[in-house]
Amino acid sequence: MNIHKCLDMLSERTIEEIIQEQNRRLNIKCDNSLINRLQDSAFCQTLWDALTEHERQAVSLFYTNAQQGFIRKRDFETITQQDILLTAGLTKLRRLGIIYTVRKMWSEIGYMMPFELRKNLYPLSNQTHKKRIEPSIKEEAIPHVFSYALPAGRGIHMDILAFLQFLREQSVSLTQKNGIPRRMVLKWMERISLRGEHMRGWFSSLLPSEVKVDDQTPVSFLFDLSLRMRLVYLQDKRICLHYAILNDWLHKKNVEQIEEIKANLFRYYAPKESWQEAFLFELQLFDEEWYRVDEILSKLTQIGYKLPEQAQEQLKETWLHPLLGLGMVQLGEDNQQNLWIRHNPYHQEKGDHQPKWYLDSTGEVMVPPGMVLAQLWELSRLGEMNVAGDFISCNLTSRGVQSYLSTGGSVDQILQFLQENTAHPVPDSVAQLIIKWSGEAKQLSFEQVIRFKTASSTLLAELRDIGILAPYISEVISPVAFLISTSKLDEFVTLLRECGYEPQSGEIRRFQSIGFHLGKDHSNNNQIPLEINTDREGFFPLITPFFDFKVENVFPDVGEAIPGLSTLPKMWTEHYQSYHPNTVRVMLKRAQELRLEVQCQTHRRDEWTGKVQEVALEHGYWQVRMMSKDQSWTEKVDEISRLRILIPAYL
């Protein structure tokens, strides 16, 4: 569960109370919203520094003992053995907005630590910081020792681009069983580098049974991810491009796109096992050097995670092979079959320099790595894209050029687009080739026009009789309809209104020039069409450990950790004195119920401090059994001369 979903369920008053609690704890006055605070790593650092040891111990349980940050209340009490300080720490974490109360309708209660907070606080914990792993090998040694049987993907951003380009070229509709047609899957697989071998583990298990047939996992995953990123949507079972959102995404830097995709991967597809999530958090702390996987797993064991016997093999299927196929990491094995991992260095930040492609005299465009996807998206309109590893090329084709020209484009627009993104001047042979193709395209041409339809033939005749309107109504196609050029539309509509007519326009899909920024002319497309089922987040449902749990709109009271604490007489907690034996027995039982320590002195001047384990009647005498650390003792209640219930300073 992410922080947005948690805060959406809270009232403004609850959010304000959390902000005030943070301000009191940190002794600050800050106007930032709660969502901005909790997503800010610097603020999380400040918040972590202000936590007590008991609160930090409670936080650690949401890493080592939780599934995706979720723990049921009964499990928390079992893990902590109802420790009063950890319970109080949990309550204060809930007041600070680090932990949230979730409840199943009319059923059990649980606690949730949102993903963003788990990610931000993980590297700040003392356990993590003290056990940082150093690189195990230097770059110069890599070519001589590493190899891996499974090839890496070219990059998830490139596979998504290929997935979207195919949708632009062909109409794809789901089958009656809501699957992707087999023939379309085969065509898609020819364009992407992600393979079934990369996705056979955790990701494959997420898919519905009908999708697993014929190993459709890579394409189904790309479709599901594109749906969740709102790059595409479903309309009457047809997969449609959402141009406004797509345009914004295409114009981002490659590094930004990969980071956004990575965030969605962790948000939607993270495995439920806590140690596997911790491995991902550890991975975020590494630089570009190589690290041994078994050393990372050993660190997780030292921190307190419980790993299965075949942890590395499980990790391969769950995350390592998918991340390899997505092009985010590189894997290698040395001569001793030790597995190594590092971030893919080709997808790291390379500065603000934008590369340019090279165009040879035959019309082949050679694209260097790092090119903004928006340029590749536009370039693919003019030819056929070919991707081999990190090398991308595009062969300009008559079909691509003529298709662009037939929709209203011009030769000048094509040449200008190529020149703006080419390192050298466009070769004359290429310019002549494009001009030649344009001449062939004009042998069969068409233009965009607007069809006007009148309510009756009488109204059309009436319009033709008006002198200032008649010149525009020259191409009549039926007794009630006529055509008009798009260039004359605005002028004609103005004249109609001057004559007292108010035309009602339908939606018109206008021509997009090459390199045109879609977002500039599609302000009306910023919202997903009404026909889309906005409740459906992806292609297949993702089952989480906290399924059916909802965030509860509550700001806990400090005394909630020990409900009966406020009812204790102050004399019992503030004065170390003698009491009647019956009162002593009542005090001991109350301390046992509240799991509080007591300080007592016997008539023999023996003094003890510990927790009450049992108060029972034995052989006609009331006996109390107490525990202090590893030491246990039993005493008659009548022998206790002085007694006080101890309230921890933390409370």
N, C-alpha and C positions, 0 to 999 in steps of 0.2 A: 504494500500500500504506500502511495507517495504522499508527500506533505500536502499537496493541493487537495487531495481527496479527504484527508483528515480535517483540514481547516474548513472545508466546505460544509461540514456537518456541525460546526460550532457557531453559536450565536455571537453577535458583535460584543455583547457584554462579557461572555466567557473569554473571547480573544483579548479584550481590553484588560481583564483580570490577569491573564497570563503575561501580558506586556508589563503591567505594573509589578508583578512578582519578579520578572527579570530585571526591571529597573531597580527594585529594592536590593536584590541579590548582588547586582553588579555596581550599585551606587552610581547610576547613570541617568541621564535624561535624553532620550533618543526618540525621534519622531518616525523612524522607519517602521513599516508595517511588519507584522509578525512573519508573514511569508518571506519577506526580504531578509529579515534577521536570520531565520533558520536555514536559508539557502546560502548565506554568506559564510564562507569558511573562516574568515577572520573573526566574525562574531561567535561562531561555534568554538573557536580557540579560546576566546575570552570566557565563554560560558563554561567550558570544560575546566579551565583553571580555577573557577569559583566553586566547583563541586567538591563536596567532602569525600572522604575515602569510602564511606558507606554508600554514597550515591554513585560513585564510580564502580564499586563492586556490583551494584544493581544494574548499571548500564552494561557491564561485561556479560551479564547473564543473557542479554538480548542479542549477543553475538554467539556465545558458545552453546547456549541451551535453547535457542529459539529457531523457528522455521520462518524465514523471511521476516524476521523481526517480530514475530507473534508468539506469545506465551499465554496459555490459559491460566486463569487465576489459581485453579487447584494445582496446576503443575508448578507455578511459582512458589506456592506455599510448601509443596513437597520438596522442591530443590533447596529452598532456604531453610527448611525445617522450622518455618514460621518464626524466623529470626526477627526480633522486633526492630532492630536497627536497619536491616535491609528492607523490611516492610515500610518503615518510615522514610527510608531513602527513596523507595519507589513512589510514595505519595508526593514527596517534594519534586521528584522528576516530572510527575504529572502536572504539578503546579507550574513548572518552568516550561511546559510545552515540549519536553523531550520525549515523554511517553504519553500515550493516549489510551483512554478506556474504551474498549469495544464490547459490544453485547450482541448475542444472538437473541432474536425476538423471543420473549418470554422464556429465556433459557440462560445459559451460562455466560460468565463474564471473562474477558481476556484483556491483555495489554498489548499495545502495538507501538513499535518504534519505527517511524517512517524511513524509507530507503535513503532519502537525502541525508538525514541525520546519521544513519548508520555509516554511510560513506564518508561524511565529513568528520565524524568523531573517531573512526577506526584508527587513523594514523596518529591521533592525539593521545591515545591511552598509554599509560606507563608500560604496560606489558608489551605493547607493540613497539614502542620507541626503543626500549632497551634491547630488543632482539632483532634489530634491523639487519637484513642480509646484505652482505657485500657482494659485488660482482665476482663470479668464479673464474672468469677467463677473459682475456683481452681480445680485441677485435682482430689483431693480426694473426691469431692462432686459429681462427674459425675455419678457413677453407681447408685446412689440413686434417681436421678431426671430425667434422660434422656432416651428416647426411640423414635424409629422412625419406621413407618410401612414399608417403602420401604427399602429392604436390600441393603447393599453396595456391589460394585463389588470387585473382588480380586485385581484389578490393571490393567490399560490399557496395561502395558508392558506384563503382563501374557496373556491377551486376544489376543494381537498381535502375541505373540509366538504361541499360540494355532492355530490362523488363518494361520500362515505360516507353521506350522507342518502339517496341513491338506493338504496344497498345495504340500508339499514335498511327501506326501503319495499318493495323488490322482490328476489326471489331471482334471482341471475345465475349461470349456469354457463358454462364455456368449451365451445367446440365440439370436435369430434373432432380438429381440427388445432391445438387449444390456442389458438384465437383468441377474441376477444370477439364475441358475436353482433351482426350489423349493426344490428338494430333497437334493441338496447340502446345501441350506440354513438350512434345518432341521438338517443335520449332523453337520454343523458348530455350530448351536445354542446349541447342546449338549456339546460342548467343552468350550464355553465362558460363562462368568458371566454377561456380559452386556445384559440387557433385554429391550424389547420394552417400558416398563414402564419408564425407564430412559430417553428414547429418543423421547418421544411423543410431545415435544414442538418444540423449535427452530430447532433442528437437523432434525426432521421429515419434517419440512416445506422446508428444503433445497433440499430434494430428488425429482427426476423426478416423474411424476404421475405413471409410470409403476412400479417403485420401491416400492411405498407405498403399493402395493397390498400384502396381506398376512403378513404385518408387517415385512418387511425385513430390517428395519432401522439399527439395530445393526451390522449385517453382511455387509450391504452396506456401513455403516460408516467406519468399519475397512478396507474394500477394498479401499475406497476412500482415507483414511489416509495413507495406505500402498503405494498407487500409488504416493501420493504427497511426501512421504518420500523416494521414489524410491527404496523401498524394493522389490516391484514387478513391472512388466510391462506387457503390452498386446502385444501379437504376434498372428496375425490371430485369434483374439477373445479368445485366450487361455491365462489364467493368469499364468505368469511365475515368478519364483523367480530370483531376481537379486543377485547372490551369492556374488559378490565382495562387494557391499554396505551392504548386509545383514550381512556378516561376520564382518565388522567393527562395525555395530550396536550391534550385539550380544555380543561382547567382552567389551562393555562399562559397567560401574557400573549401577546398577538399578536406582540410583538417577539421574545419567546423562541421562539415557534413558527417565525417566519420565519428566525431564526438557526439553529435546528435543521435546518430544511429546506435552508438555504443550505449548511450543513456537509455534508449528505448529497449535495447537488448536486455540490460540489467533490470529494467522496470517491468517488462512483460514476460521475459523468458527465464528469469533467474531460477535455478533449481532450489528445491525446498531445503536441501541439506545445508546446515549452517557452515560447515567446513568448506564446502564448495564456493559459497558466497565469499567467505573469508579469503579464499585463494584469489578471487577476482579483485578484492580490495588490496591484497598484497601486490598484485600485478600492477595496480595503478601507482604504486610507490616506486617502481623500478625505472631506471633510465634505459638507455639503448644497449646496455651491455647484456651478455648472456648469463643466465642463472640456471642452476640445476633444480629440476622440479622436486626431487626428493628432499633437498635442503629446505625448500619452501614448506613442504608438507611436514617436515620435522619441526620447523618453527611453530606451525599451527598446533602440533601436539604439545609443545612446551607451553603455549599460551593457555591451553585448556580444552581444545577441540577434540572430540572423539572421532577418530578416523577408522574406517573399515580396513580389513586386511589388504584388500586389493584397491587401495585408494587411488594409486596412480593410474591403473587401468580404467577405473570408473571415471576419473577426471579426464582421461583422453576422450572417451565417448561423450561425456557431458559437456565439456567446454573446450578442451585443447584442439580437437579436430574441427569443431565448428569455427572457432576463432581463426584457425589456420585457413579454412576455406573462405572465411570472410576477409582474409588478407590483413588481419589486425596483428597477428603474431607470426614469428618464424619458429619452427621446431627443428631440432637436430639431435642425433644420437652419436656418441663418441665410440671409440673402439671397445669400451667396456659396456656398451649398451645403456649408458646413463642418458637420461632424457634431459635436454636443455631447452630453454625458452627465452625469447626476447621480443620486445616490441618491434613491429615492422618499421625499419628506419626510413623507408620510402614514403611513409604516410605521416611524417612529423612536420612541424612548422618549419618552413624554409624562407621566411621573410615575406615582404610585400611584393617582390618581383614576380611579374606575371609572364610566363614563357610564351613564346610565339611559335607557330608551326612553320614547316617548310613545304613549299609547293614547287614540284618539279615541272618540267615542260610537258609531261604526259598527262597532267591533271591529277597526279597522286599527291595527297596531302599527308605529310608525316608529322604526327602530333607528339610532342615530348610529354613526359609525365608531369603532373601538376597543373595541367590546363583546367580552367574553370569549366564545370560541366555544362554551363549555359552555352558556351561556345561550341562544344561538341554536339549538344542538342540541336543547335541551328545548323551546324555543318552537315549533320546526318540528313538534313532535308535535301541536300544537293547530291548525295552519292551514297555509296555502300561503305559502312564502317567495318573494319577488320581489327580485331584485338588479339595480340599474341603476347602473353605475359604483360610487361609494362609498355610494350610498343603498340602504338595505335596508328592506324592509317585509314585514309578515306579516299576512295577512287571516285572522282566526279563522274557522273553518268548523265547521258542525255535524258534518261527517264526522270532523274531527280531534278535536273535543271528545268526541263519542260514542265514537270509537275508544278514547280514553284511559279514559273511564268504563267501557267494556265490559271492560277488562282489570283492573278493580278499583279505579280511581281515584275521587275524589270531587270535587264542585263546590268544596268548601272548599279542597282542595289546589290547584286551578286558580287560584282567586281569590287565594290567599296567594302563589303563585308570581308572578302578574302584579303584585301590589301591591309585592312586594319589589324588583322591577326596574323599576318605573314611577316617573317623576319626580313625578307627581301621583296623587291617589287614583283608583282604578278607577271610571270612570263607572257610574252606576246602570243605564244602559241596557245596558251590556255585561254587568253582573252578571245582569240579568234575562234577557238573551239566552242566557247560558250555562245558567241555571236552566231556561229553556224547552227548550233542546236536550237537557238531561239528562232532562227529563220525557218527551220523545219517544224517547230512547234506552231508557227502561225498558219501553217497549212490547214490546221483544224483548231480554231480558237473559239473561246466563249468569253462572255463578260458577265459581271455581276450586275443585276438589275433589281428593281423593287417592283413587286406586283401590288397594284392597288385594286381593291375589290369594293364595288358599290352595292348598296342594299337592293337596287333594282336597276333595270335598263333605263328607266325614266330618269333616275338620278344621274347616270352616266351621260345621257343626252343633254341634261341640264348643265352639267359641268362643261361640256364641249361647246355649248352656246355662249359661255362667258369668254369674252375676248382675251383677257390676260391669262386665262388657264388653257385655252385651246392649243397653243403651241407645245405644251407639255404632254398633251394626250394624243400623240400621233401613232402610237403602237398599241392598238386595241386588239386584244386576243380573244375576247368573248363579249357578249352583250352587256356583261356586268364587270369586266376587268380590263385593265390596261397595264402596260409596263412603262417604267421611267428609269432613266439612268441614275445610278447612285450619286453621281456628281451634281445632279440637279435636284436631289431630294429636299435638302434644307430650304432652298429657294421656293420650291413648289409648295411645301407645307406652309411656309410663311404666307404665300398668296392665298392658299385655301382659307387660312384663318382670317385674313383680311376680308374675304368674301363671306365670312360667317359660317364656315365649315370647320369642324374639329375632328381631324382624322385620329384613329386609334391605332397605334403602331404595335406590331408583334416583335418578338426578339429576333435580331439579325446578327448572325455570326460574321463579323467583318474580317477582311483579309489582314494577315499579319505579315509585315515585311520582314525580310531576313535580318536577324539580329535584334528584332524589336523586343523591347522589354514588355512582356505581357501584362505585368502589373499596372503599367501606366494607363492602359485603356480598358481595364477589367475591374474597375472598382466595384461593380455590381456583383462580381463573382467571389468576393471575399467570404461570403457565407456559403456553407454547403447547401445545395438545393433541398427544397422541402421534401422531395421524393425520397431522399436518402433515409435509411433507417439509422438514425443517430445513436440508437441504443446498442447497435451491433458494433463492437470495437474492432473486431478482426474477423478473419476467415474462419477460425476455429476457436472454441472456448478454451480459456486457460483456467484450470482449477487451482485455487490457492488454499493453503492451510486455514486461512481465515474466511473462507467462503461463507456467505450468509451473515457474517459479523458486520455490524455497523458502528461507526464511531458514536460514542455517547456524549451528548452536550452537557458536560459537567466540569466544574472547577472544584477539586476535592478540598475539603477542610484539612488543616494540619493534623487535627486529632483523629482523622479517619484511620490512620495506621493502628491506633490503639483506641477503639471506640469507648471503652470504659474509663479511660485515663482522667477525663474531666470530672468524673463522679467520685474520685478518691478524695477523702478528707485531707486537707492540707497538713493537718497535724501528723498524719501517717507518713508524709513524704518530707516534711521540713524539720521534724523533731525526732531526735534519737533518744528515746526515753522508755520507761517501763509502762506496761499495760496489763489489764486483767487477762488471765489466761484465755478466757473466751474471746476477748478482743484480739489477742495474739493469734489465735487459731483462725479467726476471720481474716486478719491481715495477710497471713501466710497463704490462705486459699485465694484471696484476691490477687496477690502477687503471682501465684501459679497461673491463674486464668489469663492475666495480662502479660505473662512471660517476662516479668520484671525481676531484677535482682533485689535482694534484701541484705541489710546489714544487721547482724544480731550479736548479742553478748550473753553468755550464760552466767549463772550464779558463781561458777568457778572462775570467772574472768576470762574464759575462752571467747575469742571473737572470730566470727566467720562472715564472709561475704560471698554470695552465690545465688543461683537460681533454685527456686523451690521445685522439686521433682514430684513430691507426693506428700499429702497430709492424710494420715490414716489412723484408725483406732486399733491398737494392738495390746492385747492382754490388759484391757481396762484403762490404758493410757493413750493419749494422743501423741503420735510420733510424727516428726517432720524429717523428710530425706531431702538433702540439698546437694547441689553440684557446683563446683567452682573449677573451671578448666577441666583437668583430668582427675580431680580429687572429689570424692563423695563421702558424706558423713551423715549420720542419723542422730537426732537428739529429741528428747521429750519436750513437748511444748511447755510444760510447767517449769522446765529448767531455764527457759529464756527470760532474762531479766530486762533486756533493752532491745528495741527493735525499730527499724525504719525501712520503708520501701524506697528504693533508689530510682530516681528518674534520670535517665541518661541526659547529659548536657546537650546532646544533639537534638533532643526533643524539645 
